[in-house]
Amino acid sequence: MFLTSLWQLNCKRCRNRSPATMIRQCSRSNSCQRQGLSLLEVILALAILGISLAAIGELIRVGARNAEVSRKRTTAQLLCENKLAEIKAGWLGQSVVITTGQKMRPQPVGPVEFEPHETDQPWVYTVTVEMGETDGLLVVEVIVEEVTEAYRPLRYSLAMWMIDPELEWLQEQAVEAAEGGTGG
């Protein structure tokens, strides 16, 4: 009695016939609409799923790596900007404090490690100071480099033009001397 398969029972054409007639007609013709998936279709679907998951996993890995590189570049840029601000303020690059009030020219420094409170990863910075094309201008460049065993560590640099503080101080002294000489 249970000689018929499930797909034959679901055949719309053979539904109201006897099992013997159903078997003969359904096995001779391909008019029965079977419901279900073949093994080949299942294997193909699983292969597509596997390839899709592998591609998505690779995209996630690449995205995570690029996010890490972007985070490091942003950190390096902020560290460069901070060191340039310290140089502008006169806090960095002056190993000797002159009590006469003379402003000193920034001095080349480096490579020097950042303080632990400045960054959570090991970075070093280098400051280079060169005379500009115009008298009285300095080109100050800060280079921040990641301390790592990697083949190519991340390196970031910023340059700034600034008025030579010694020239500025000399001009202030000349103005004071002129005022003192004429007013006295």
C-alpha positions in Angstrom: 0.0 0.0 0.0 2.8 2.4 0.8 4.4 1.7 -2.6 4.0 5.3 -3.6 6.6 7.8 -2.8 6.0 11.2 -1.3 6.5 13.0 -4.5 3.9 10.9 -6.2 1.4 11.6 -3.5 1.9 15.2 -4.1 1.3 14.9 -7.8 -1.7 17.0 -8.7 -2.6 14.7 -11.6 -2.5 11.5 -9.7 -3.9 12.5 -6.4 -7.3 10.9 -6.7 -6.2 7.6 -8.4 -5.5 4.3 -6.9 -1.9 3.5 -5.9 -1.3 1.0 -8.8 -2.5 3.5 -11.4 -0.6 6.2 -9.8 2.7 4.3 -10.0 2.2 3.4 -13.6 1.3 6.8 -14.8 3.7 8.8 -12.7 6.7 6.6 -13.5 6.0 6.8 -17.2 5.5 10.5 -17.5 7.4 13.4 -16.1 4.3 15.4 -15.6 4.3 14.9 -11.8 5.5 18.0 -10.0 7.8 16.8 -7.3 8.3 19.0 -4.3 11.7 19.0 -2.7 15.3 19.5 -3.5 17.7 17.2 -5.2 21.1 16.4 -3.7 22.8 18.4 -6.4 20.7 21.5 -5.6 21.6 21.1 -1.9 25.3 20.8 -2.6 25.2 23.8 -4.9 23.4 25.9 -2.3 25.9 24.9 0.4 28.8 25.7 -1.9 27.4 29.2 -2.6 26.8 29.7 1.1 30.4 28.7 1.9 31.9 30.9 -0.7 29.7 33.8 0.4 30.8 33.3 4.1 34.4 33.2 3.1 34.1 36.4 1.1 32.3 38.2 4.0 34.9 37.0 6.4 37.7 38.4 4.2 35.8 41.7 3.9 35.5 41.9 7.7 39.2 41.1 8.1 40.3 43.8 5.6 37.9 46.3 7.2 39.3 45.6 10.7 42.9 45.9 9.5 42.1 49.2 7.7 40.4 50.5 10.8 43.5 49.8 12.9 45.7 51.6 10.4 43.4 54.5 10.3 43.3 54.7 14.1 47.2 54.7 14.2 47.4 57.4 11.5 45.0 59.6 13.5 47.0 59.0 16.7 50.2 59.9 14.8 48.6 63.1 13.4 47.4 64.2 16.8 50.8 63.5 18.4 52.5 65.6 15.6 50.0 68.5 16.1 50.6 68.4 19.9 54.4 68.6 19.5 54.1 71.4 17.0 51.8 73.3 19.5 54.4 72.7 22.3 57.1 74.1 20.0 55.0 77.2 19.2 54.3 77.7 22.9 58.1 77.4 23.6 57.8 74.3 25.8 59.7 71.9 23.6 63.2 72.0 22.2 64.7 74.3 24.8 67.1 72.5 27.0 68.3 75.7 28.7 66.0 78.2 30.3 67.5 81.7 30.0 66.6 84.0 32.9 66.9 87.1 30.8 63.7 86.3 29.1 65.3 85.7 25.7 63.2 83.5 23.5 65.2 80.6 22.1 65.0 79.1 18.7 63.6 75.5 18.7 66.4 73.0 18.7 66.5 69.7 16.8 65.4 66.8 19.0 65.1 63.1 18.5 64.3 60.4 18.3 62.6 60.7 21.7 60.0 58.5 23.2 56.7 60.1 24.2 55.8 60.2 27.8 53.5 57.4 29.1 50.7 59.9 29.8 50.8 61.2 26.2 50.1 57.9 24.4 49.3 54.3 25.2 51.4 52.8 22.5 55.2 53.2 21.9 55.9 56.1 19.6 59.0 58.3 19.0 59.2 61.8 17.6 62.0 63.7 15.9 62.1 67.5 15.5 64.1 69.1 12.7 64.7 72.8 12.4 65.9 74.5 9.3 66.3 78.0 8.1 63.6 79.0 5.7 64.0 80.6 2.3 63.3 84.0 3.8 65.4 85.5 6.6 63.7 85.2 10.0 61.6 82.2 9.1 62.2 78.7 10.4 60.8 75.4 9.0 60.1 73.1 11.9 59.2 69.5 11.1 58.0 66.9 13.5 58.2 63.3 12.5 56.3 60.7 14.6 57.1 57.1 14.1 55.6 53.9 15.6 58.0 51.7 17.5 57.3 48.2 16.2 59.0 45.2 14.7 56.9 45.5 11.6 58.5 45.7 8.2 57.2 49.2 7.5 56.3 51.1 10.7 53.8 53.9 10.4 55.5 57.3 10.0 53.8 60.7 9.9 55.3 64.1 9.6 54.0 67.7 9.8 55.9 70.9 8.9 55.3 74.4 10.1 56.8 77.7 9.2 57.4 80.0 12.2 59.1 83.3 12.9 62.5 82.9 14.4 62.0 83.6 18.1 65.6 84.9 18.5 65.0 87.4 15.7 61.7 88.4 17.4 63.5 88.8 20.7 66.3 90.9 19.1 63.6 93.2 17.6 62.0 93.6 21.0 65.3 94.5 22.5 66.0 97.0 19.8 62.6 98.7 20.4 63.2 98.8 24.1 66.7 100.3 23.6 65.3 102.9 21.3 62.6 103.9 23.7 65.1 103.9 26.6 67.6 106.0 24.6 65.1 108.6 23.5 63.0 108.8 26.7 65.9 109.3 29.1 
